């Protein structure tokens, strides 16, 4: 009898913890919603890559194929001159999508601050390499390179403040794929590496620029070194709200190992599929129910998945599309 009572008490306690997590109050409608669906539902999302002149192109294509809009819309501040010129169009779309009830995700393929802006998708731009000396200068407050970086951050902060002033919460995913060595910001493990710049960016944008509408997403990619990378690139719990994994290794796909690694480092916070080209199957999402959203990468959604697969995932009972989102209060 005592053993049975103890078991019932344990079950009750576990239920209370789950309910407390589902009812978590973070100060963000979006983040509270992610907590509430963690373990039961996954939001369908898609990124809208360049050009910023048509910031809902891929979102609209999902609707044309499935008859449903994704529950998450994503945009990018980008790096080319025409896309920099059209950043306002991108955030205007973010505002429209927010009013429709979508989760808003924004990222930034930034130019190397040691090089010119605008830039290209090349070794003089987003895919450049920064020397150790330049990195040290960049991550030292008050240096010329540090000031140049903050100047560029100031430029995108204007648009994020526009969204803040209009009541829009943003899943902010800067310096994505931190363990990805092809980007100038990535591939530097340890406390003085990529994670340090992420922490500095967080403090500058929140404390100095007052961007309190940002929900910080810490994002890494699914390399074979994931177990080590999840620790070596972690900026620390207080610097992020959601842990995201970009899944591009289709040979290993949505393995239980990757899922468990992300669960092991999230400390109870929401996890998500930050980017992907091939969808997880409906059954995989049922087996891995803590993924709170997935974001397929623009054109890759349509070249790497069949029409039948796209339709199946957007009509699944455990996947949320825009028509099933709760809507956001003003």
Buried (B, 14 or more C-beta within 10 A) or exposed (E): EEEEEEEEEEEEEEEEEEEEBBEBEBEBBBBBBBBBBBEEBBBBBBBBBBBBEBBBBBBEBBBEBBEBBBBBBBBBBBBBEEBBEBBEBBBBBBBEBBBBBBBBBBBBBBBBBBBEBBBBEEEEBBBBEBEEEBBEBBBEEEBEBBEBBBEBBEEBBEBBBBBBEBBBBBBBBBBBBBBBEEBBBBBBBEEEBBBBBBBBBBEBBBEEBEBEBBBBBBBBBBBEEBBEBBEBBBBEBEBBBBBBBBBBBEEEBBBEEBBEBBBEBBEEBBBBBBBBBBBBBBEBBBEBBBBBBBBBBBBBBBEBBEEEBBBBBBBBEBBBBBEEBEEBEE
